[in-house]
Amino acid sequence: MNRDKSPILPTKEWLPEYSKPLVLAGPCSAESEDQLRTIARVLKDTGRVQLIRAGVWKPRTRPNSFEGMGKDALGWIANVQEEVGLPFTIEVANAEHVNLALAAGIKHLWIGARTTVNPFSVQEIADALVGQDVSVMVKNPLNPDLQLWLGAIERILAAGITKVVAIHRGFNTFQDHIFRNSPNWEIPIELKTLHPNLEIIVDPSHIAGQRSLIHEVSQKAMDLGFDGLMIETHPNPDEAMSDPKQQWPLDGFQSLLDSITLKQRHFQDSDSIDQLDQFRKLIDEIDHNLLMTIKRRLEIVDKIGQYKADYGVTVFQLERWREILQDRIAFGQSIDVDEALVKALWDELHKTSLKKQTDIARNRKS
């Protein structure tokens, strides 16, 4: 499928009373009908929640853990949906889940991170959705793989489902960070760049892993211009049957929403627009000059590669590389350029240089 022509519809085209940001909230797991009713009433009263999330089937890493209430919860959801008038969304992991959810009148589904990693499972869900008028939200896979995320979205689109939303819930990595799942914001930003009409919401609960960080992640998501939030909330989080640490207390949910500052996506007055345009023109000029400088650098790299090949010298020179890196980082620090940025840039330049010089050496041998 051509990703640029994927028939994705903006969320506002199909969600009732939609206003940005799109807010999904509810418990990690549906635990009882009374629990769902209590949560639904509070969230309805905020006037800012469009969908209630509730886990019915909980994929767990190890057996004998709480795996959700299963089919019993579907009846509770159906009753509360009708009574409160706020639709629910649940996670589905196979065709049976899809069929049971549809039979219970649940029209909003999401595919979890553990399912997104498996194209066979996603395809099974997509096949079960053919001909159905539903919305499907696709969480990113556990590992930071944009193509796997795109593939899952494209499988749902290929089934004729156009009401599609992506959910960024962070990635499992070996990085040392304070979050349960690394945000890796550059990945959902790239997804948004590829699909400007695709709504992308952020799941602060799964990224944060602890409620003390939920506000920080939520604000970051809004600052970056994402389209909404999926936040776990519970009347008594510490007593929750799953993921208690990452659920926000229900009685403070309105306060949480009120504390998140929403930003305009665009400047409104002509003076600000003109000033921004000037800044952008400066950026364009600097970037073009930067690219010309990189081009000139690579031309010199080619000459060095040819010189090494002529004299049978190895492409990689450890001492020279260490010298370059130390010098550039030190110079960057002297002009207040972040060390991590300098290292990342020169790592990429070095990889390109090694490849070019290796190609020259190989061609010389042939």
N, C-alpha and C positions, 0 to 999 in steps of 0.2 A: 504494500500500500504506500502511496506517496504521502509522506507525513505532512507536507505543506498543504495538501488538499484534503486532509482528513475532515469529515463533516462534524466537527465539534461545535456545539452550540453554547453560547455563554450561559452561565447559571441563571441569570435574571430572565432568560427566555422561558424557564419552566418552573422555577420555584415560586410558590405563592408568597405574596407580601415580601418579596426579596428586597433587601437593602444592604449595601455593603457596610461593614464586613459581614459576610455570611458566618453565622455562629451555630455550631453544632455542640451540644452539651448533654451530659448524662453520665450514668455510672459506667465504670469499666465493665461490670457484669450486672445483668438483670437478676436480682436475688429473690424478689417476691412481687406480687401485684401491688401490695400496699406501698412498697418502696418506690416502684415506678410511678404510681399515682401521686405520691408526695412530691417526687422530683418534677414530674410533668407540670403540676400545678404551679410550682414556684417558677419554673423556667417560662411557662406561658405568661405569668404575671410580669416578667421583665420586659416583654414586648420586643425582645431583641434576639430571641432564639428561633431559628427556622426549623431545625430538626433535632430530635432527641436521639442521641446515640445510646445503645445498650448492647452489650455482648451477650449473645445467646449460646454460641459454641465458642469455647475458648481454647485455641490450640496451645498446648503447653509443651515445654521442652522435655519434661520427664513424665512418665505415667504416674497415676495415683495422686496427681494434683487436681485441684478444682478445675473442671473443664466446662463450666457453665451449666445452666439449668436445662439446656436443650429445648425439645419441643414444648415442654410445659410452659416455658416463658413466652412462646408465640401467642398463646391464648391471652396471657396477661397484657401483652403489648396491644393486641387487637382491641381489648376492652378499654384500655387507657387511651389509645388513639381516638376511639369514638367518643369517649366521655369528655376528654380535655380538648380535643380538636387540634392537636399538634402532632404531626407525623413523626414516626420513628424511622431510624436507619439501623440495620444490623449487619454484622459481618457474615459472609458466606464463603465457604471453602470448597464446595463441590456442588454437583448438580442437585443432589438430594436437598441440600440446604436451600438452594434457590427455589425448588418446587414447594417446599414446606413454607418458606417465607411468603411466596406469592399466594399460596392457598390461605394464609392468615391475613391477607390484605396489606402486606408490607411492600411498598413500592420503591423504597430507597434502600440500596444495598451498598456495602463496601467490601472490597477485597483486601485482606490483610497482608502485611509484609511477608509473612511466612508462606503465603500462597503465591504472591507475585513472583517469588523466585522460581516457581515451577511452571513453565509454559504449558505443560500438559494439564495441570489443574486449572489454569486460567482459561485454556481452550475449552475444557469441560464446562466451565461456568458460562462462557460465551455461547456455546452451543445450546445450553439450557435457556438462554435469554432471548434467542431468536424469536422475533415477533411480539415481544413483550414491551409494554409501555412503562419502563422503569428508568430510574436514574442509577448510575453506578459510579462509585468513587473508588479510585485505585490508589492504595498506599504504595510508597516506594518499597523496593525490595530491601531485605536486611542489609545486603552489601551495597556499597556505593557504585552502582552500575546503572548509568542513565539508559543505556540501550535496553536493558531488561525491563526497566520501568516503562519506557516507550513501547516496547513490544507488548506488554500487558494491556496498555491503553489501546493500542492498535487492534488487538484481538477483540476487545469489546466493541470498538467502532465497527469492525468488519462484520459483527453480528447484527448490525443495524441499530445499535444503541447509540444515540447521539447526545443523550443527557449524561455527560461524563465530566467528572471532576477529579483532579489529582490531589492526593493528600501527602504532604511531606511530614514524616514522623521521625526523621533522623536515621542514621546508619550505625550498624554494629561495626566498630573498628577497634584496632589495638592502640589507638591514640590515648594518651593520658589526658583526660579532660574531666571537667566537673559534671558533665551531663551523662545521663544514662545512654543516650544515643547521640553520636556526633552530628551536629546540624549540617555540616558541609553545605553551606548556603549556596555555593557556586553551582551545585547540581540542579536544584529546583529553579535557579535563575536561568541556567542554560535551557532547561525544559520550557520555561516561559518564553525565552527568546525564540526557540524553535516553533512554539505554538502560542502565539500572542492571544488567541481567542480561547485558550484553555484556562479555566478557572483553577487556581492552585491554592489550597488552604493548608494551614500548618497545624500540626498536632503538638502543642507545647507540653502536654502531659507525658507523652512518650519520649520526646526529646529531653525534657528536664529530668524525669525520673523522681523528682521530689518537688513537693508543692512550693517550697521556698523559691524555686527558680521559674515557676510557671509564668509569673508576671513578666519577668525579664525576657523570656523567649517570646511571649505574646507580643510585647512591645517591639521587639526586634522584627518580628514577622510583619507588623503593621508599618514599621519604618521602611522596610524593604518593598512595600507595596503589594504584598500578597493579599489574596482575596477573602480570607476568612480564617477562622480558628475552630478546631475541634478540641474541646476541653472536657476532661473527666471531672465529674462532681458527684458528691455522695452526701447524704444526710449525716453520716457518722464515718468519715473516711478511715479512721484508725481501726474500725471494725469491719471494713469491707472484706469480701471474700476473695478479692484479687486486687493486686496492685494498690494497696492502701496508701502508700507514700506519695503517689502521684495524682491523687484525687483532691480537688478543691472542696472545702466545706460548702455545702449547699446554701447555708444561711449567709455566706459571704460572697456568693456568686455575683450578685448585682454590683457589689462594691468592686469586685475584680474587674467587671466590664467597665464600670465608671472610671477606673484608674488607668485604663489603657487610652493613650492619646492617639487619636486618628489624624493622619496627615492627608493634605490634599495631594492628589496625583499630579496636578498641573497648576502653574501660576495663573492667577485670574486677571491681574491688571497688566496693561500694555507696557508700563515702565519695567516691571519685573521680567516680563517676557523678553523685552529688548536686552536687558542686562544679561539674562541667562544666555541669550543667543550670542552675545559677544564673548562670554566665557567659553561657550562651546566652540566658537570659531578659533579661539586661542588654543583649546585642546586639540582641535583638528590639525592646526598648523604644527604644534609640538609633536603630535603623533606621526605626522608625515615626515618631519625632520628626523624623528627617532628611527623610523623605518629605513630612511635613506642611510642613516648611520649604521644600522644593523647590516644593510646590504653591503656597505663598504667594508665592514668588519669581516663578513663572510668571504668577500673577495680576497682579503688578506689571508684568511684561514686556508683558502684554496692554494695560495702560493706557498704557505708553510707546509701544507700537505704534500705538494709536489717536491719541495726541497727535502723533506723527510724521506720521501720515496726514492729520490735520487741517491741518497746516502745510506739507505737501508736502516733508518732510525725508526724506533717504535712510535706509533701514533700517540699513545698516552704517555705523558710525562708528568709523573706524580708531583715532583718538586715544583714544576712550573704551575701546575694547577693549584697547589696549595698557596703558592705565592700570589697568584691572581685573586683567589678567593679572599685571602687575608687582606690584600690591598683594597679590593673593591668594598668589602664590608667596612673596613676602617674609614675609607673615604666617605662611604654612605653615612656612617655615624657622624662624621664631621660636618655634614650638611643636613643632618636630621632626617635621613631616609632610613626607614625601618630595616633592621638587619634581616629579618625573615624575607622581606620583599627582595632585597638585594641577592640573597642566597638563592631564592627561587628563580629569579631572572637569569643569574649566571649559571645555575644548574642546567637550565634549558639551553642556553647558548653553548655550554660545554658539550652537552649531548649532541647537539646539531653539528658542532665542530668535529667531534670524534667520528660521527657518521660520514661527514664529507671527506675527512682525511682517510678513513678506512676504505671508502669507495675508490679514492684516488690510488691508494696502495694496491687494492685488488685489481683495478684496471691496468695498472702498470705491470703486474705479474702476468696478466692474461695477454 
